Every structure is written in C-alpha cells, then in structure tokens.
Amino acid sequence: VGNDSGHIQFIKPSSENFLKFEVLGEVKAHSDRIEGLFIDEEKKVTYSISNDRKFKVCSIDKKSIVIGTVFQSEFEVVQKKPTGMFVDLKLRICYVSDSEGNIRVIDLNKVLAG
C-alpha cells in the first residue's frame, strides 16, 4: 500500500475480516504522495511513482519484507504530476502517464540491469 507520506506499507489482510490487516514492514520510498505501486513477485521488487516525479525500484524479500531501503533504481520519470502507472510483466514494460497526457515507456529489463 502506498500512502500520502511517500511510505510503502506491506500488509497481510486478516483471513476473517479483510478490513483488518497486519503491517509486515514499511519503507520510506518517496518524498510525496505515491500515485502508483506494483509488486513484481518474480523479481522481488516494487515499482512506484510519486508526486515527487520519481520512479523507484525497491528490493523486497519475502522473509524480511524489506531489505533496508535498497533502491535498485531511481530517476525522474515525468516533468509534471504523474497520474497513472501500468506494468506489463509479459513485455517487461512500465507505462507512466502525467497530467499533460504524456506517456513515458520504461523498459524494466534495462532498469533492473542498470
């Protein structure tokens, strides 16, 4: 779950009541509200965008949930406020839109390699 303060919280919903959950871990990923968040379970990373206009890739570990605050990649993704993010795992591409209608295409293979 991404929140207004730029934190990503990893939660486990209760099996009896999905409105209740346990926070498993938290990382300060951005300096502003998170607008898009995707968990890539195969690569064990999260992809996120924020109103700080940065795209970040954060390493995660299923045992400890977050390995410190290890960012594999971080760069400014759009000039204006981001409005959406879509990840196509089959093509390994992320699309990020901004408030002016622009779309940035990000090759996730290059991001994870570099």
LINDAJO-V486516 format. One record per pair of residues at least 6 apart in sequence whose ideal C-beta (glycine too) atoms are under 7 Angstrom apart, sorted by the first residue. I is the first residue (numbers start at 1). J is the second residue. Records with the same first field share a line. If there is no record, write none. Layout:
I = J / J
//
This chain:
1 = 9 / 11
2 = 8 / 34 / 37 / 48
3 = 9 / 34
4 = 33
6 = 28 / 29 / 30 / 31 / 32 / 33 / 34 / 50
7 = 26 / 27 / 28 / 29
8 = 26 / 27 / 29 / 34 / 37 / 46 / 48 / 58
9 = 23 / 26
10 = 24 / 25 / 65 / 66
11 = 21 / 22 / 23 / 24
12 = 21 / 22 / 24
13 = 21
14 = 20 / 21
24 = 65
25 = 65 / 66
27 = 58 / 66 / 69
28 = 69
29 = 48 / 56 / 58
30 = 48 / 50 / 52 / 54 / 56
31 = 52
32 = 50 / 51 / 52
33 = 50 / 51
34 = 48 / 50
35 = 49 / 50 / 51 / 82 / 83
36 = 48 / 49 / 82 / 84 / 85
37 = 46 / 48
38 = 46 / 47 / 85 / 87
39 = 46
40 = 47 / 89
43 = 112
44 = 59 / 60 / 61
45 = 57 / 58 / 59 / 60 / 72
46 = 58 / 60
47 = 57 / 87 / 94
48 = 56
49 = 55 / 77 / 82 / 85 / 96
51 = 81
53 = 76 / 77 / 78 / 82
54 = 74 / 75 / 76 / 77
55 = 75 / 77 / 96 / 106
56 = 71 / 73 / 74
57 = 71 / 72 / 73 / 111 / 112
58 = 70 / 71
59 = 67 / 70 / 72
60 = 66
61 = 67
72 = 112
73 = 111 / 114
77 = 96 / 104
78 = 96 / 98 / 102 / 104
79 = 98
80 = 98 / 99 / 100
81 = 98 / 99
82 = 96 / 97 / 98
83 = 97 / 98 / 99
84 = 97
85 = 94 / 96
86 = 95
87 = 94
92 = 107 / 108 / 109
93 = 105 / 106 / 107 / 108
94 = 106 / 108
95 = 103 / 105
96 = 103 / 104 / 106
97 = 103
//
